[in-house]
Amino acid sequence: MTRLALALDDEQIWRNAVKDAALGLGLEVETFDAFDRFRARFQQVSADLVVLDWNMPGRSGLEVLNWIREGRQPDVPVIMLTSRGSDDDIIAALGAGADDYVSKPCSTAVLAARINTHLNRIAVTGDDRNASPRYGDVVFDDATKTAQRSIPTEQLTDKEYAIARLLFASLNAPVARETVYAKVWGQSELVNSRSLDTHIASLRKKLGLRPANGYKLSPVYGFGYRLETVTTG
């Protein structure tokens, strides 16, 4: 079944950019320049992804995001695509439930990579909604806060588990510290910023995130962390 992406942006150039990026990934795409038309369609279909601009006449993208999270498809991945790029804006959007934040201008290739990351972040077998989330070769169990791959199942703390889910959901893409703070701690800063570094080190050890095992978890200077797959010789 073809996956469906919906995009809401009052600028034609960016509606076209989203369409080009999504079509290149094999998605069906529908674009809208006003909330009323977007709302009517969103209520008719089951969307696999939504891309929202922030600055629009009438209702802002952040207000639309809140409407989505309170509605009939609250778990649909939402990417904010906007010219607003301050830390406060990013934190506000992530705190409201955005899955990603892309600042304009950006290339179609970057936008396609972000879309693809979120479409592929959870793979489950068949239609079993109770199946454990799987990212690559790692299977997570939300109930027991465990993660399992070819190594023995590892019990993680609540925050380790949340960080691991976030990193694997963004596999091969950098994740900002601010994103982790907003998603895991619910705030923009930690009282002790080294707490995140400690959790990262623990995850690297518990899950065997080393090149020899096919993964590399490394800091991105001045930004955050990147978990990526590597090919061993």
SEKOLBA-8305 format. One record per residue (C-alpha): residue in three letters; x, y, z. Coordinates in steps of 0.5 Angstrom, whole numbers, plus 2048, in hexadecimal, padded with zeros to 3 digits. Layout:
! residues N
ALAXYZ/...
This chain:
! residues 233
MET800800800/THR8038077FE/ARG80480B804/LEU801812804/ALA804819806/LEU80181F808/ALA804826807/LEU80182D80A/ASP805833808/ASP80383A805/GLU80983A800/GLN8088367FA/ILE8108357F9/TRP810831800/ARG80A82D7FE/ASN80D82B7F7/ALA81482A7FB/VAL810825800/LYS80C8227FA/ASP8138217F6/ALA81681E7FD/ALA8108197FE/LEU80F8177F7/GLY8168157F7/LEU8158107FC/GLY80F80D7F9/LEU80A8117FD/GLU8038137FB/VAL80381B7FD/GLU7FE8207FE/THR7FF8277FF/PHE7FB82D802/ASP7FC834803/ALA7F7835808/PHE7F583280F/ASP7ED83180D/ARG7EF82D807/PHE7F482980B/ARG7F0827810/ALA7EA82580C/ARG7EF820808/PHE7F381E80F/GLN7EC81C812/GLN7EA81880C/VAL7F181480B/SER7F681080F/ALA7FC81480E/ASP80381180F/LEU80781780F/VAL80581F810/VAL80A82580E/LEU80882B811/ASP80A832810/TRP80A837817/ASN80883E814/MET80283E810/PRO7FC842810/GLY7F6840814/ARG7F883A819/SER80083A81A/GLY804833819/LEU804832820/GLU7FD833821/VAL7FC82E81C/LEU80182981F/ASN7FD82A826/TRP7F7828822/ILE7FA82281F/ARG7FC81F826/GLU7F5820829/GLY7F181D823/ARG7F081681F/GLN7F781581D/PRO7FB817823/ASP801813821/VAL80381581A/PRO80A817819/VAL80A81F818/ILE810823816/MET81082A817/LEU81382E810/THR814835812/SER81883B811/ARG81883C819/GLY81E83981C/SER82083C823/ASP821837828/ASP81A83982C/ASP816838825/ILE81A831825/ILE81882F82C/ALA81183282C/ALA81082D825/LEU813827828/GLY81082882F/ALA80982982B/GLY80A822828/ALA80E823821/ASP81281D81F/ASP81782181C/TYR81982981A/VAL81C82B813/SER81E832812/LYS81D83580C/PRO820836807/CYS82282F806/SER82482A800/THR81F8257FE/ALA8248207FF/VAL824822807/LEU81C822807/ALA81C81B804/ALA821818809/ARG81D81B80E/ILE81681880C/ASN81981280A/THR81C811811/HIS815812815/LEU81280D810/ASN816808811/ARG817809819/ILE81380381B/ALA8127FD817/VAL80D7F881A/THR80B7F1817/GLY8047F1814/ASP7FE7F5817/ASP8007F381E/ARG7FF7F9822/ASN8027F6828/ALA8087F4825/SER80F7F6828/PRO8127FC824/ARG8187FB820/TYR81D7FF81D/GLY8227FB819/ASP8247F581D/VAL8227F8823/VAL81C7F6827/PHE8197FA82C/ASP8147F8831/ASP8107FE834/ALA80D7FB83A/THR8147F883D/LYS8187FD83A/THR81D7F8837/ALA8207F8830/GLN8237F282D/ARG8277F1827/SER82C7EB826/ILE82F7EC82D/PRO82B7EA833/THR8257EF835/GLU8277F5839/GLN8237F883E/LEU82380083D/THR821805842/ASP81B809840/LYS82080F83D/GLU82580A83A/TYR81F807836/ALA81C80D834/ILE822810831/ALA82480982E/ARG81D80A82A/LEU81E811828/LEU82580F825/PHE823809822/ALA81D80D81F/SER82281281C/LEU82780C81A/ASN82D80F816/ALA82A817817/PRO82D81B81C/VAL82881C823/ALA829823826/ARG82A82382E/GLU82482882E/THR82082382B/VAL82281E830/TYR821822836/ALA81A824833/LYS81881D831/VAL81B819837/TRP81B81E83D/GLY81682383B/GLN81A82983B/SER81F82D837/GLU82582C83C/LEU827827841/VAL82A82A848/ASN830826846/SER83182583F/ARG83681F840/SER83081B842/LEU82F81A83A/ASP836818839/THR83581383F/HIS82F81083C/ILE83280F835/ALA83880C838/SER83480783B/LEU830805835/ARG836805831/LYS8387FF836/LYS8327FC837/LEU8307FB830/GLY8377FA82D/LEU836800828/ARG83D7FF826/PRO8407FF81E/ALA8417F781F/ASN83A7F6821/GLY8387FB81B/TYR83680181E/LYS83A807820/LEU83780C825/SER83B813825/PRO83A81A828/VAL83981F822/TYR83D825825/GLY83982B827/PHE832827825/GLY831821828/TYR832819826/ARG831815820/LEU83080D820/GLU83280A81A/THR833804816/VAL83A802814/THR83C7FC810/THR8427F8813/GLY8477F580E/
